Amino acid sequence: MLPMGRFSQCLAAAGLSLFFAGVAQAAPASSNPVGSANVTVADPTVPRPPGQPCVVQLFSNDTFDDFSPRPYSYAPPAGCGTHWSKVVLEADFSVTAGVQYDRTATLFLGGVNLYFGTTQEPASDLAPSWHVERDLTDYSALFRNPAQGQALIGNIVNSTYTGVIHGSARLLFYPASVLAPAAAVPDAVYPLGSDPIGSTVELDNSSSQLAATLSLPRNVERAYLDVFTQSQNADEFWYTCVPDAYTSETGECGGGNFREAEISIDGQPAGVAPVYPWIYTGGVDLFIWKPTPGVQTLNFMPYRVDLTPFAGILSNGSPHTVAVSVQGANNYFSATASLLVYQDARAKQVSGQVLRNTLANQPPTPTIGSTLSQDPSGDVTGDITTNLSRHFVIEGYVNTSHGRVDTTVNQTVVFADTQGFTINPTTYDQTSDQLTTVEGSSRSTIGALVSGEFDESFSYPLHVESNQAVVANGNSTILTTIRQGYDQHTALSIEGLKLYSADVHNQVEGVDTLDLDASYDILGHSGQQTTQEFAFKDSLGGCYRSSVSSANNVVTAYTSGKGCPGQRNRVFWFSHPDGSPYLGDTLLGW
């Protein structure tokens, strides 16, 4: 953790104005997109430190028209050192005009995931392009040695599906300087999964696992797991599914709508990673997402799980299996995860144990309720509810070169979902209201001294309303309304002093009406409107705000900086306005 007072000393020495170098921008930043049908989002780019970066091109203008991986070789940037203030991935993608599904896109290096997202769907007269960035500073240890990587964007191109995807990606390394010191990053990064170059693992059911048996250093002080779990195939619309007992009444997919990633070490429950309900650009109603896709659709953020209470066990010299499963998976989820390890630089061997783990006695079994009723004519009305709330504490210690460090992870995870139905011969109305919340803290002590405390909360609200009306000739209309959000609060304290806090708010709302024939072929659509609002603020005065609105699939309004002081986005280069994970010392890094 950061020594007391050092942060304020750094700010005083450098001056606040210099620390605003590399202000995050919304995409696109170079021009006003009003009137454009191309991809337009309110998300910030990754803020940058001062100075010129060293650049390593991973691949350039590769073509993705089949399911084969596109390999690339990586070598560290020459003459740029091995410790950087920041490492950023930049990637640009496009798809030619025509017909094409949304596709999953991943980049890997040495088995470790660098990027996970999906692609935009084209139109017959639109070839969309988009830009994504990811802060990979915490993965710096991976980039110090040559490695093999690959890009995977499985795509079918034939006489029906004509859209060809192209992509380029590069890594930017910002050399450490007086104004931007080298980040205090993990000492090692370990991928889960068996592919040495890297790929996702398919989790077909609750028993399927993404796992790795690792022989770790014997001086692990802290450990964290970055987790991605993405719904696929029959699980793509998991948030609309119902328990199997109600599929015949509702006509919906079965398996229920509770999904949650479970983390284990040697079979013992070790943490929870809630599943974010990402909606892809062909999802529910494909016209809603042109030109602005859903929350994080093109660029997923990993969920970071604190495994530090297990550091002493991980350091005992025996191999340990770290695994991820998805409770409720119903064919299927794609998963990838990376273990980040900090080592005690002054000790070759540490020791320790887990003292308490109340998660081990709390299986992820939700409570199901129903008020569904069916009258003699067959009409169905009522609600199905799914709820699960778990509070758990995991406590462990590790004997280090600077004393015994006790770490307590205290977390409450709540899942609440209500699905309402009105079904009769001319109407099929379904409303899904889902909310996942997390309230948690990680607290470390050395004796009676609180050496660090990291608090975080998340909220994932989702509202999906589908109102289908059938007309006399058998044709129908479906009015779809979607509200999707991502809210995050984080706070870092040291020795009882609140040092830093930040809030991220990302919300997308969309509406559209589909016109369908009796075979459910799309005849047209009308009334498309979508808005996205993105806001970030922190306790140091950093502020980012942006919004975009569209109607009839063309951008109608765009703002950037409105609501921030001076109507300008200003954030510190070391902050995480996009909502990517950090743990305090990797944020401040000195």
N, C-alpha and C positions, 0 to 999 in steps of 0.2 A: 504494500500500500504506500501511498504518497506520504513522505514525512510532513509533519505538521508545519504549516507556514510556507512550504516551498512553492506552492502554486501561486500565492499572492506575490511572492518575491519575483517569480518569473514574469508575472503580468506587469509589475512595477518596473522591472528592468527593461522590458521590451516595449511597453506602451500598448494600450488597448487598440489603437488604430492599426498598428502593424499586424495584430493578431486577427484582423478581419480579412487578411489576404485570402484570395480564392473563394469569394462569396458564391454560394450555391445558386444556380439558376434553375428556372423551370424550363422544360423542353416544349417547344422550341424557344431558344433564347435570342436568336438573331433577327427575327422579324415577327410582325403581328400576324397570327395565323387566322384571323377572322376571314371567313369566306373559303377556307381550305377544307378539303375532305380527307386530308392525310392525317395520320395518327397525331393526336395532340393531347398531352397529359399535363397535369398540374404538379407532378412529382418533382422534387428538387434533384439536381445532380449532386455528386459528392463534392463537398467543399475541399479546396486544395491549399496546401501551405505555400509560402513564398518560395520562389526559385524555379528553375527549369528542371523538369523531370527527365530521367533516362527512360527510353521507350524500348520495349521488346514486343515486336509483332508476333502474335501467335499464329494467325492465319489471315489471309487477305482475299476477299471476294471469292470464297469457296461457294460451290454450287451444291445444294441439297435437293436431290431429286430421287432418292431411294433411301433404304434403311441402313446403309453401310456407314460406319463411323468415318469421320474425316480426321486422320491423325496429324499431329504436329509435334515438333521438337522444341524444347525450351532450353536456353542457356542463360545464366544470370547476366545482367547488364554489365558490360565491361567498364572498368574504371568508375564504378558508381558505389563502391563499398558493399557491405553486407548487412548494414543496419540503416533503415530508412525511417523518415518521419511519417511517411504515408505510402501505401501501395494501392493503386486504383485499377480496376478492370474497366475498360471501355469496349463496348461491342455495338456494331451497327448491323441491322438486318433489313431485308426487303423481300417482297414477294411479287412476282409478276402478275399483271392483270389476268383474270380468269376465274376459275372455280377451284377452291382448295379449302380443306379443313384447317382448323387451328391445330398446330403441331407442338409437341413438347420439345423444348430446346434445353440442352445441358452442355456445359463445358467442364472438363476434368483435367487435372494435371497430377501425375503420380498417384492416382487413385482418389485424390481429393477434389471435391466439387468446387468450382470457381463461379459457376452461374447456373441458375435453374429458373426457367420461365416458360411461357408459351408464346405462340406467334399470332400476329394479326391475320384475319382472313381478308382476301382481296375481293374485288368485284369485277364485273366484266369490263368496266371502264376505269378501274382504280388499281394502281400498283402501290400499295402502302409501304412506307419505310419508317423505321423507328430506331431509337438510340437508348441503350441501357448502360448503367454503371453500377459497380459494386465495390464497396470499401473492403479490401482484402488485407489491410495492414496486419490484422491478427494472425494472418497466415504467412508472415514474412519468413519464418523458418523453412517453409516449403520451397521458397524461391532462392535459397542460397546455393542450391545444387542443381545441375542439369537434370532434366526429367522428360519423359514422354507424356503427351497429352492427347486428347481427342475431343472433337465436337460431335454431338449426336443430335440430329434433327431428322427423325424418321419421316419420310415424305413419299407419297405416291404421285407419280406424274404419268398420265395416260390421256386417252382421248376425252375422258370425262373430267378428271381432276388435273387441270392444266397449270396451276400456279407453281412456279419454280422459286424456291427460297435461296437467297444469297446472304452471305454473312462475312464479317471481318471482326477480329478481336485483337486487342493489344493490352499490355500491362505497362502502367506508368509508375516509376519509382522516383520518389522525391527525396533527394539526399538530405541527410541530417545537417542542421545548421544551428547557429545560436538562437535564431528566431523560431526554428522548428526542430527541436531535438529529436533524437531517435526514439521511437515509441517503445514502451516497455511491453514487449509482445511475448506470447507463449514461446517456450524453448523448443517445442516439437509439436507436429501436427500428424495425427494418425487417422487414415480413412477407415471407415467401416465398409464391409463388402469385400468380395474376393477378387475383383478385377484389378490388377496392378496398375492399369492406366486409368480406369475409372468408368463406372456406369451405375445407373440406378438399379435397385433390387425390387422385384415384384412381390408384394405382400397380398396374397389372395384371401386370407382369412385372419382371424384373431391370433391364430397359432403361428403364422408365418413370421419369420424374423429376418431383419437385416442385422448381421452380427460379425464380429471379428474377435478372434482370440489373440491377445496382444501380450508380448513380453516387454514391459515398460521399464524405464530407468528406476533405480532403487531410491531416488531422491525426489519423488513427485510431491510438490507442496500444494498445488491446486490443479483442478481439472474441470473442464467444461465440455459440453457436447453441443455442437450446432446441428440441428435436425431439420430436414425437409421431408414432409409427407404429402404427396400430391395424389388426388383422386383421379382414377382412370376408369375407362370401360363402363361396367355396370355401376361403379361407384362414383361416376362423374357428378351425378346429381344426388349424392347421398343425403343432402340436407332436405330433400323432398320425399325421401322414402319413409315407409311406415313399418311397424312391426309385422311379421309374417301373418299374425292372426287377423290383420285388417286389410290385407291386400285384395281380397275378393270384393269387399264392400267398396273400397275406394278406387280400385283399379290402378293403384300406385305400385312402385317398386318395393320389394320387401327388404328385410334385413334391419329395419329401423333406421333412425337418423342420428344415432350417437356414434361419434368417431373421436378417438383420442389416442395419441402416441404414448406408449408405455416404455420407459427406459429401465433396463435391468443390468446388473453387474453380477456375473456368476449365478444368474437365476434369481437374484434378490432384487425386488423393486427398488429403483434408485432415483426415479423422477418421472415427471409427466410433461409432455409437450402437446398442448392443445392443437387441434387441426384447424387451420384457417380455411373458411369456405370460399376458396378462389373460384371465380366464374370465368370461363374461357370465352374467347371472342366468337365462338359459335354456340355459346351456351344459352339456354332458355329461349331467347329471341336474339338472333345474330345481329339484327339491325340496331339494337340498343347500343352496341359497343363500337359503332362506327360514327365518329372517328375516335371516341374516347373509351378505352376498355375499362374493365372493372378494377377494383383495388388490387394492386400488385400483380395483375394478370400477366404482364410482360416481364416482370422482374420480381420473383418471390423473395421475401426476407426470411432467413432461417430463424428458428426459435432456439435460444441458448439455455441449456439446462446446467445448473451448477452441481457438479459431482464432487466438490471439494471434501465433503465429509468422508469420502471413500479414499482420500489420498494416501493414508497410511496403509490401507489394505493393498492398493494398487502398487505400492512400493515394496512389497514383501518378497519380491524375487520370483514369484510364481506367475505363470501365464494367467490372464484374466479375460473373460469373455464379456464384452460390452455389446448389448443388443437393443434393437428397437423393434417394436411390434405396433400394430394399429388395432386397437380394440374396436370391433364392429366391422372390420374390413370385409367386403362382400364382393370381391373380384372387380377391381383390385386397386391398391395404392402403389405408387412408385416412391421409393424412399432412398435417401442418402444421408449420411451423417459424418461429421469429422470431430475427432477428439483432440482438444487443445490442452496441452500440459505445460505447467510452469514447474521448474526444478529449483531445488535449493543449491545455489551456486557454491556454497561453502560447506556442503556435506555430501559425501558419496552415498550415504545410507541414512534414511529417516525411518521412523516407525510410527505406528498408530493404529487406531481401531475405530469402528463405528459404535457409538454408545447407545444410540436410540434411532429407531426407524419405524414410525407409526404408519407409514405408507404400506408396509408389508402386510398389514392386517385389514386393508381396505380395498377389496377387489373393485374394478371399474364396472359395476353393475348398476345401470340406471333404473329408476322407478317409472313404470309405464301406467298411464291412466287414460280413460276413454269415456266420452259422453256420446259416442256415435250411436245413432238410432236409425232404423230403417222402417218406414211405414208400409202398409199392405200393398201400396202401388210400386214399391221398390225405391222410392226417394230416400236419399241418405243425407243426414245433417249431423253436425256435432264436431267435437274436437278430440284430438289425440295429444297427450302431453308426455314428454320425456324429460326427466330431471335427474341430475346427479350432482351432489356437492360433497367434496372431500377436503378436509383440512388435515395436513400432515406435517410432521417435524422429523427431520433427519439431522442427527448430530454426530460429529466425529472429531477426532483430534489427530494431530501429527506432531511428532517431536522433531523440531528443526534445529538448525544451527543458531537460531535466535530465540529458542525456547519452544515450549509447547503451545501450539496454536489450536484452539478449539473453534470449529465452524458449525453454525446451526443454520440450516435451510428451513424456513417456516413458510408454508404456502397453503393457500386455499384456492381450489379450482372448482368453478361452478359451470354446469351446462344446463340450460333451460330452453325447451322447445315446445311450442304449441302449433299444431296444424289444424286448421279449420276447414270443413268441407260442406258444400251445398251441391248435391248431385241429383239431377232429374233428367228427363228425356231431352230437354232443351238447354240445360245449363250444367256446366262443370266448373265450379269455383273452388279453388284451393288457395289458402293463405298460410304461409309458413313464417312464423316469427321465432327466431333463434338468437340466443345470446350466450356467448362463452366469456367468462371473466376469470382473471387471475389476479390475486393479491399475494405478494410474496416478499420475503427479505432473506438476504444472506448476511450473517453477522459473524465476525471473527474476533476472538479475544486472545490476548496473551496475558495470562493471569487475570488480574482484575481490570486490565486495560482493554478497552474496546479499540482494536486496531483498524477496523473498517466495517462499514455497514452499507449494503447496496439494496435499495428498495425498488420494486418495480410492480406495475400493474398494467394489465391489458384488458381491452374490451373489444369483442368481435360481434357487433350487432348485424343481423341479416334479416331483411323482410322481403319475401317473394310472394307476390299476389298474381294469380293467373285466373282470369275470368273468361271462360269459353261459352259462347252462345251459338247455338245451331239454328239455322234458318230453314225455311220450308224445302228448298231444293237440295238439302243435304250439305250445303256449304256452311262454313262457320267462321267466326272471328274469335281471336284470342287477344284480350287486352292484358298486357303484362306490366307490372310495376315492381321495380326492384330498388331497395335501399341497402347499401352495403357499407360497413364502416370498419375502421381500424384505429383504435385509440391506445396510446402508450404513455405511461408516466414512469420516469426513472429518477432516482435521487441517490447521491453518494454522500456519505458522512464519514468522517475520520475523527476518532477520539471525541465523539459526541458533537462535533461541529459539522453542520450541514454545509457541504462544500460546493455541490453542484446539483441542479435538477433540470429536467427537460420534459417537454410534452409534445407529442406528435398526434395530429388528427388528420385522417384521410377518409373522405366520404364520397361515394359515387351514388347518384340517384338517376334512374332512367325509366322511361315509359315508351311503349310502342304497341300498335295493334296490327296483328297479322291477319290477312285474309286467306283462307284455305278452302280448297275444294273438298269433295267428299272423300278423296283418297289422301287428304292431308298434304297435298302439294301446295306450295306457297304461290298464291296468285298475285300478291302484292302486300304492301304495308302502308301505314299512315300514322301520323301523330308522333313520330319519333322525337324525343327530347331527352337529353342527358346533361347532367352537370357534375363536375368534380370540384371539391374544395380541399385544399391541402394547407395545413397550418403547423408551424413549429415555433416554439419559443423556449428559451432557457433562462436560468437565473443569472447569467452573465450579460443579459441584454440582447442575445442573439434572437433574430426574428425572421421568419420566412412565411410568406403567405402567397398563394396563387390559386386561381380558379379558372375553369373553362366551361363553357356552355355550348350546346349544339342543338340544332333543330333540322329535321329532314336530312340528317347525316352530314351537315356542314357546320363548322364552327361559327357561332353567332356572337360570342363574347369571350374575352380573355383578359385577365388582369394578373399582374405580378407585382408584389410589394405592397399592394393596397391594404392598409390596416397596420403596417409596421411603421416605426418612427421614420419620419421623412418620406413615407410612402416608398420605402426601398428595402429590399431583402438584404439583411446583413447577418451573417453567422460566422462563428469562429471556425477556422480551418480544421480543428480537431473534433468538432461536434458531429453528430449523426442525425441530421434533419430528416433523412429518409426512413428512420426507424430501424436501421440496422443495429445489431446488438453491440454492446460495449460493457465493460466491467470496471469503469472508473480509472484504473491505472492505465488501461489501453486508450482511454479517452485523453487523459492529461499527459501521461507518458513520460514524465520527467523524474 
